[in-house]
Amino acid sequence: MKKLLLTVLTPSGCAAEAECSSVTLFARDNDAGEGGGSVGIRPGHLPAVIALAPDSVVKGSSGGQTVVSVTVSGGFAEVRDDKVTVAAESAF
């Protein structure tokens, strides 16, 4: 089974990195408060750049178990070539 590589980066360095079968994150609403919501990413996902909601959780799972769960201060996620790279100001 193909896997995704999830990497969470902050100005301080790599906050988390894990291989997983799916990633769930929360997209930011637009200025009118519309859109946004949960986004699921699996291997083979089309390339994308997603603005993240403030104080949202980025979760990587494999085999039905959570591998990594990180709260980020917002930021962006790039999906490309079975890699999900999150850039955030902070992660905890």
C-alpha positions in Angstrom: 0.0 0.0 0.0 1.3 3.4 -0.9 2.0 5.9 1.9 2.2 9.7 2.3 5.0 11.5 4.0 3.6 14.2 6.3 6.0 16.9 7.4 5.1 19.8 9.7 7.6 22.7 9.5 7.9 25.9 11.6 10.5 28.6 11.7 12.1 26.6 14.6 12.5 23.5 12.3 10.7 20.2 11.8 7.9 19.8 14.4 6.7 16.4 13.2 7.3 13.9 10.4 5.5 10.6 9.8 4.7 8.1 7.1 0.9 7.6 7.0 -1.9 6.3 4.7 -4.1 9.4 5.1 -3.9 13.0 6.3 -6.8 15.1 7.6 -6.5 18.9 8.0 -8.8 21.8 8.2 -9.0 24.4 5.4 -9.5 28.1 6.3 -12.8 29.9 5.6 -12.8 32.7 3.1 -13.2 36.3 4.3 -17.0 35.9 4.3 -16.8 32.9 6.6 -17.8 30.5 3.8 -16.1 27.3 2.7 -13.3 25.7 4.7 -13.8 22.5 6.6 -12.1 19.1 6.7 -9.9 18.0 3.9 -8.8 14.3 3.5 -5.7 13.4 1.6 -4.7 9.9 0.4 -1.9 8.7 -1.8 -2.3 9.8 -5.4 -4.0 13.1 -4.4 -3.7 15.8 -7.1 -1.2 18.6 -6.3 -2.7 21.3 -4.1 -2.0 24.2 -1.8 -4.4 24.6 1.0 -4.7 27.5 3.4 -5.1 26.1 7.0 -7.6 27.3 9.6 -6.1 29.0 12.6 -5.5 26.6 15.6 -6.4 23.6 13.6 -5.3 20.0 13.9 -3.3 18.2 11.3 -3.7 14.4 11.7 -1.9 11.5 10.0 -3.3 8.0 10.3 -2.3 4.6 9.2 -4.2 1.3 9.6 -7.0 3.2 11.4 -4.7 4.5 14.1 -3.5 8.1 14.6 0.3 8.2 13.8 0.7 11.9 14.4 -1.6 14.7 15.6 -0.3 18.3 15.7 -2.2 21.6 16.3 -0.9 24.4 14.0 -1.3 28.2 14.2 -2.7 28.2 10.6 -0.4 28.4 7.6 -0.4 26.3 4.4 -0.2 22.7 3.3 1.3 21.7 0.0 0.3 18.3 -1.5 2.6 17.0 -4.1 4.0 13.6 -5.1 2.6 11.7 -2.1 4.1 14.3 0.3 2.1 16.7 2.5 4.2 19.5 3.8 2.7 21.9 6.3 4.3 25.3 6.9 3.0 27.0 10.1 4.2 29.8 12.4 3.9 27.4 15.3 2.9 23.8 16.1 2.1 22.1 19.4 
